């Protein structure tokens, strides 16, 4: 062990994987040393001097084995980086296809309902002295205008909750994954708890092995992701009041678990892959202290804004579980935007992207996935407000003066 001090020091400078390699080598030699004297019943020497170490050939064998394992270290991170990129790109594509199919299905369903309603009462408009038009049908299908029978008050029944369409149960093995039988509280609490614990354990392991390779912006990124998942877990347990009648499927739970798991994995795999490709030069690509402070402030402001919006939305619903009525939200953020909590979420992930130490393709795909999903959800929420509440004020969907 003493003869390998120079090699140990060189390995630390060349690659932090040398720390893992020699730590495992020391552990293996200690185990061999213990078993060697236990098998020979020679744990104590009669002369008082410690027995000799195992042969040099045995140590060389384990050194060669660990060296071969070390050769697969950087290819492993490169492969994991490509897998994360493929997973995020597939998620974006599948979400767009799913929403497109759902939109077409809803349009066809609204069209059939309008045709059946017109066939059942063909003279309803003439009876009241009106001319039949297709304006109401168009507004119902597209959801871009207020319906004539919109609720004039600032409350809505639980059956008209935003983005909560009813689906017929499938049953069987497929239905176990796609049928909605899991409560929203269980789903989101499980997702945030998994994201917090996985990021904490995975990041701790990565920092133990590769702390010497990390720069300040990457360490700050790890800390902010941990704060984000921890805050969302705290809000799901203490702040958010979920709709007790709404259910989610097991597929939603698995997708949410995969999202937070792939987020932490993408940050590390992209950084280590680019570090290996760049020969360690990427470690010098760090941000100034002023830029790091600006990113931390942007994250803090967006987190506070999202937490405030979540408290406003939670206060709209009665504390009693049997009353799940909705009202128009009002507040500083809701004065201009219908879904400010989604805008704050986009700002948070934009901060994660700014802290990426490399041209991280995975984090760009993560940011695109978050933007696409939240823009679609913000649009659906805004349309639901317009259709449901007759007195809904003029607000932007997500981004003032833009969207």
N, C-alpha and C positions, 0 to 999 in steps of 0.2 A: 504494500500500500504506500509506503514512503517512497519507493522508487518511481511511482507514477505521479508524483506531485507536479513535475514539469508538464506532463501530458495533460493533467487535470487543469492546470492554469491555461494552457494553450487552447483547450477545448472550450473553456469559459469565454475566452476572447473571440473565438471563431463562431461558436454557436452555443446558445444556452442549453441546447439539447445535451451538451456534454455534461451538464450538471445532473440531468436525469440519468445519463448513461453511467457516470461514476458513482452516483448514489445507489443505483441498482447493483452495480458491480461490488460496492462495499457490502451491501446487504447479502448478496450471494456468497461472497467470500466469508462473511461472518457465519452464515448458515453452514457452509461447507466445513469451516473450522470447528464449529460446535459438533456437527455430526461425525466428523473425523475422530474426535477424541471420545465421543460417546460410544461409537462403534468399537473402538479399540480399548474401551474401559480405562482410559488414561486421562481423566479430567484433571487429575493432580499429578504432578511429577514428583517422583521421590526425591529428586535433587533440589526441588524448590524452584527450578527455572521453568519458564513456560515451554511447552512442546513446540516443535517446528510447525510452520504453516504448511498448507497443502503444496503439492508440487507446482513448479512453474508452468508445466504443461496444462494443468487443470485451470489455472488462472487465465492462461492464454485462450483456452477453449471458450470460457465464458466471456472474455473480452471480445473475441471474434463474433460470438453470437449477438452480443449487444451492439456491436458495430454494424452488423447486418440489419438489425432492427432500426438503427439510427438512419440508415440509408432510405428507409421508407417514410421518414418523418415529413419532409417537405413535400414529396409527392402526395402524401395523405392530405395535407392541407390544400394542395392544389386541386385534388379531386373533390374535396368537400366544398371548395369555393365554387367549382363548376356546378355541382349538384344544387347548391343554394340558388345560384343564378337561374338554373332551369326551373326550380320549384317556384320562385317568385314570378318568373315570366308566365309559367303555366297558370298560376293563380290569377294573374291579371286577365289572361285570355279566357279562362273558365268563368270568371265573374262577369265579364262583358257578354259572353255568350248566354249565360244564365239569365242576366237581366234583360237582354234582348228578347229571348224566348218568353220570359215572363211578361214583358210589355206587349208582345204580339198576342199572347194568350188573353191578357186582360182586355185588349182592344176588341178581339173577336167576341169575348164574352159580353162586353158592353153592347156591341153591335147586335148580337142575337137577342139580348134582353130588350133593346129598343125596338127591334122588329116585332118581337112577340107582343110587346106592350101596344104597339101601333095596330097589330092585327086584332087584339082583343077589344080595343076601343077605337074604332076607326072614325067615329063621329064625335069624339070627345071635344075636339077643338072647335068644331062648328057649333056644338050645342051652347057653348059659352060665347059665341060670336067672335072667335079668334081665327086667324089664319095659321094652319099647321106649318111650322118651320122646322128646320133641322138644327137650329142654333143650340137648343138645349141638349140635344144628343151629342153634338160636337163638343160642347163644353164638358159634358159628363165623360166622354171618352178621353179627351186630352187632359182634362183637369186643369186647364189654364185660366178658366173663368169661374166665378162664383156661381153655384147652382141657385136657382130661384128659391128652392126650399131649404137654403142653408139656415143653420141655427142662428137666430139673431143674438142670442146671449153669448157670453164668454165661457160657456161650459159645453162639454160634449159627452155623450154617453160612452161607456167603455167599449161598446161594440164598434165604435168608429175610431179606435186608437190608430195613430199614424203607423204606416208600414206594418200592419199586422193582418195580412190576408189569411183566410181560413183555407186549409187544404184537407181533402178527404184522406183518411188513413189508408195506407197501403197494406200493412200487415205482413206477416212472414219474416224472413230473415232481412230482406231489404227494408221492410217497414221498421225493423228495430233500429236502423240507422237514420232513416229519413222521416219517420213519424215524429210528430211534436208531442213529447211526453215529459220533457224535463223543464222545470221552472226556470225563469230567467235569472233569478237570484242564484240558484245552484250553478247554472252555466257560467255566468260572469265571475262569480266568486272563485270557482274552480280554475277558470282561465287565468285570472290575475294572481291567484296563489301559486299556480304552477309557473307562471312567468317570473314571479319574484324569486321563488326558490331555485328554479333552474338557472336563472341569471346569476344568482348569488353563488351557487355551487360551481357552475361552469366557469365563471369569471375568477373565482378564487383559485381554481385549479390552473387556469391559464396564467394568471399572474404569478403563481408559485413556480411555474416552469419557464415563463418567458418575460419576467419582470424587467430584465435588463434590456430587452428589445423595445419596450413600450415607451412612447413619448408622452408628453403632457396632454395633448389633445385626445389621445386614445384613452388614457386613464380618466379624463374628465367625461368622455363619452360613456365609459362603463358606469361611472357614478350616476350620471343623469338617467340612463336607462333603468338603473336600480331604483332611483327615486320615482321615476314615472310608474313603474309596475307596483311599487309599494304604495304610492298615493292612490292608484286606481283600486287596489285591493282594500285600502282603508275606506274609500268612498263606497264601494259595493257593500261593505259590512255596516257602515254607520250612516251614510248620507242618502244614497239612492233608495227610492221607494219603487220597487218593481211592480208591474201589473201582475196581480195574482192569478189572472185568468189567461195570461199569455204563456205559451209553451214553446220550447225550442227542441230541435232534434239532436240526436247524438252526433250527427255529422257536423252540426254547428259547433258542438263542444270540441270535437277532434280538430276542426279547422282553427279554432281559437287557440288551442294548445299548440298546434303546429306553427301558428303565427309567432307567438312569443318565443318558442324554442328556436325557430329558424332565425329570428332577429338577433339573438345573442350569438348564435353560431356564425351568422353571416359577417358580423363585425370582426370576429377573430380570424375566420378563415380568409377573408379578403386581405386583412392586414398582413398576416403571416405569409400568404402567397405572394403578395407584392414585395414583401421584405426579401423573400428568397429570390425572386426574379431580379430585383434591383441590387442584389448583393450587399444589402445593409444600408444603402444610401438613402432609402426612404425614411430611415429613422431621423434624418436631419430635417425632413420636411415637416416642421412643427410650426405652430402658430405663436404669435407674440402674446404676451400676458394681457395686453389690451384686447386683442381679438378673443382670447379665451374668456375674459371677463364679459365681453359683449354677448357671446354665445350663452354664457351662464345666466346673464340677465334676461335675455330673450326667452330662454327656457323657463325661468322663474315667473316672468310676467304671463306667459301663455298658460303655465300650470295654475297660477292663481286665478286667471280669467276662466279657465275651464272648471275649476273647483267652484267658483262663484256661480257659474251657469248651472252646474249640476245641483247646487243648493236651491237655486230658484226653481228649477224643474221639479225637484223633490217637494218643495213647498206648495206646488200647485195641486198636489194630490193629497187627499185627506189621509190622516194617519190611520184611520180605520180601514181594515182590509176589505170590507164589503163595499166601499165606495171608491171606485176607480175612475171618477170623472176627470176630464181634462179641462183646462182653462187656457186662455191666451197668456203666454208668459210676458212679463214686463220687467224691465231693469235697464241698467246702463248698457249692457251688451245687446240686449234684445230690442233696444230702441231702433237700431238700424238693420239688424240681421235676424233672420228666422232661426238659424242654427249656429250661434256663436261658439258653442262647445266643439263643433266640428272644425271651425276655423282655427281654434286654439290647438286642436290636435294636429292639424297640418303644420302649424308653426313649430310645434314641438318636434315633429319628425324632420322638418327643415333644419332645425338646430342639430339633430343627429347627423344629417347629411353634411352639414358644414363642418362638423368635427371629424369626419372621416379622413384618415391620414393618407389616403390613396384615391386614385380615380375609381372608387368602389362601385363596381357595377351592381353588386347585390343591394347596397343601400340606395342606389338610384332606383332600382326596381321596387324596393320597399316603399320609397317615397311616392313613386307612381301608383303603386297599389293602394296606398292610403288615400292619395288624392282622388283616384277614380271612385273608390268605394264611398268616401265621404261626400263627394260631389253628387253622386247619385242619391245617397240617402238624404242629403240636404234638399235636393230638388223634390223628392217625394214628400218630405216633411212640409215644405213650403206649399206644395200643391194641396196637401191634406188640410192645412190651415185655411187656404182660400176656399176650399170646397165646404169645409165644416162650419167655419165661423163667418157670418155675414158682416160683422163689424171688425174684421181683421184689418189692422193698419197696413200701410204701404211699407214694405221692408224688402231688403235684398235677401236673396237666398243664402249666400255664403260669404261672398267677398263684395264689399261696398264698391259701387261704380263699375264692377267687372261682372259679377255673377250673383 
